[in-house]
Amino acid sequence: MITGLGLATIWVLDQDSAKEFFTEKLGLELRNDMTLGEGGMRWVTVGAKGRPELDLTLMIPGPPSLDAESAEQLKALIAKGVLGAGAFTTDDCVAEHRALAAKGVEFLHEPQRRPYGIEAVFRDDSGNWYSLTQPFETLDESADWGDVCSG
């Protein structure tokens, strides 16, 4: 029986820069930063404080997960800024937007009312975009869907 999602991969272009972005700008905690085996891949994970049920692994596209051609194609898509990597939730989207913008986080959209909640959209330092959402308890079908993915 599946009980939840415990690990999600975020493809990044530079693990040191991504680690700094996710911990210092977004305020996530560093959970792991190690090399697996001698000469192995670097394993960097972060997660929301007090929420141990989900780790985000910050991975550079390449072996052993991807062959060289696929890794280069994925790196190009990341750098182009066309990949949405997920949605972070917050209790106050407007205040969190203000705090993150003050730390230099690049926002594609200011907080806006959507059917599912108040949402702002930002990019990480690799180019991936994310929703920052204060979810509603019930869907508000009168709210505009907007163009959440452009930027």
N, C-alpha and C positions, 0 to 999 in steps of 0.2 A: 504494500500500500504506500503510495506517495504521500508524504506529509508536508511537503513544501519545497521551496527552492533554496538551496544553501550557498551556491556559488554562481556568480555571473561574470562573464568575461567582458572587459572593456578593452578594445584594441587601441593602443596608443603608439605614438611615434618615438617617445623618449620616456623611459620608466622613471628616471630621476625627476624630470620636469613634471610628469604626471603625478608622482608621489607628492611633490610639493604642492601642486594645484589642489589635489583632493584633500590633503591634510591641512594645509595652511589657509587656503582660500575657502574651501567648502566646509572645513571643520570636521572631516571624518577622521577616525583614528586609524593609525597604522597597525595592522595586525601581524603581518609577516613581511620580511624582506630578507630573502635567503637565496642561495644558489643550490639547486637540487643536484646532488652528485658532483664529482670532480669535473669541472668544465661544463657542467650542465646549465640548464636554463635558469634564469632569475625568476623567482616567485615573489611577487609583490601583491599583497592584499590589503584592502582598506575596508572600513565599514562604519556605519553610524554608531555613535557612542550609545551604549546601553541596548543595542540591538544585535546580539551575537548570531542571530539566525541566518544572516545573509552577509557573505563576504563578496567584495568586488575584486577580481584579479585584474591587475593592470598589465597587459601583455603586449609585447611587440610582435607583430605578425612575422612568423618564420617557423623554422623547425623547433620542436618536433610536431607542432600542430599543422603547419602549412608548408607546402613545397615552395621553392624560391619564386616561381612564376605567380602563384596565388598570393604569396606574401607581398610581392611588388604591386599587384593589382589592388589589394586591400589597402596598402599604404597610400596609394594614389587616391583612393576614395576617401580615406580619412583626411588627407591633406586638402582635398577638394571641399570638405565640409558638408558632405551630403548624407552622412550616416547619423541617424538618431539612435542614441545608446540607452535610452530609458527615461523614466520619470521619477524624480525625487519628490517626496511629499513633505509638506510643512503645515503647521497650524496657522501661519500668518504669512501668506505669499507676499504681501506688500512690504512688510517689515523685513522679511528675509531677502527680498529683491534689493531693498535699500542697503542692507548690510553687505551682501555679496558684491554689489556694484561698487561700494566704497572700498572693497578689497581688490578691485580691478577685474572682476569677472565680467566678461563681454556678454551682454544680453542682446538677443535678436528681437525680442518683443518685451515690452513693459507688461506688468500684470494686467490681465484682461479677464473679464467674465466669460466663461465658456459653459456649455451645458453640464460638464462634469466637475467644474470648480473654478477657482481663480487661478490663472496660469500665467507664468512668464517663461520665456525660452532663452536658454544660454548655451554658450559653447565652452568646452574645456580647452586646454592649451594645445591639444592635438587637432582640434577642429570638429570633434563630435558634438552634436547638439542634444540637449536634454530639456525636458519639461520640468519646471518647478511648480508643483500644484498643491493648492489648498483644496482638497476634495470636498464636494457637497455630499450630504447624506443621501440625497435623491437627485436624480437627473433633472435639470432645469431645461426643458425643451424649448423655452422661449429665448434662451441665450444663443448668440451667434457662434458658429463653429470656428469662423475666422480662417486664416491661412497660417496655421501653427508651424509649418515646416519651412517656410521660405525665410530667407535672410540674406 
